[in-house]
């Protein structure tokens, strides 16, 4: 097991990106082959815990997944959640808000997708776009977006108080790795559809996005909704770390199967 605390951002901690190595594989002495083999076993453990959470149906788990372009959100979901029961796991993707979304407060469309009892919900991008994209592209003023850190902390506290455990994960890749992945995407007939020229515009704002992520994570990593900064240049190691974070979280929640009906030992099926 990779200790999740290695990557947990303790509330009140200031982030220095120089101390976060996207190539790290701390806590694991093996290589890619061993990592992929271990992931298969972790998939089974995660699936078993998810079944108990779904059966218990009293609490829920929200996983917020954030990254820069090409950071690996889709790949993480595909590999880490392999084998889980899709009935109890939902992926929500928050793209550019519609006119109807914009007619409401910015958290309205997010809150409606919070997980129900028994469910695990993955936010592939999330309410954090409203302190990231809107900040970097100056869609609202600093007076507006700076207040949202408090809004977000309070929103997440509401969810936590109502029985939702929250885990927030930032997939940390280097600027060089992003360039390589963009080139691969552009050259791959099966992936080129993902490429958009706007990716290059966002890439030109790399430093601005790093600063926005730094402040968002510092301002909103709490005891009830912690952030984890996960090294993500090595995709296989990224998957191991995320799996370990989720397994550790669910083991702390300790979901249980409901008690069976009394008298079942006397039932005879003919």
HUWO-V764509 format. One record per run of one state. SS is the DSSP state (a for helix, b for strand, c for the rest). FROM is the first residue (numbers start at 1). TO is the last residue. Records with the same first field share a line. If there is no record, write none. Layout:
BEGIN
SS=FROM-TO + FROM-TO
END
This chain:
BEGIN
c=1-3 + 7-7 + 10-16 + 20-31 + 57-59 + 68-72 + 81-85 + 94-98 + 103-107 + 112-119 + 125-126 + 132-132 + 137-141 + 146-147 + 162-163 + 173-174 + 188-191 + 195-196 + 204-205 + 221-224 + 232-234 + 254-263 + 267-270
a=4-6 + 17-19 + 32-56 + 73-80 + 86-88 + 99-102 + 108-111 + 127-131 + 133-136 + 142-145 + 148-161 + 175-187 + 192-194 + 197-203 + 206-220 + 235-253 + 264-266
b=8-9 + 60-67 + 89-93 + 120-124 + 164-172 + 225-231
END
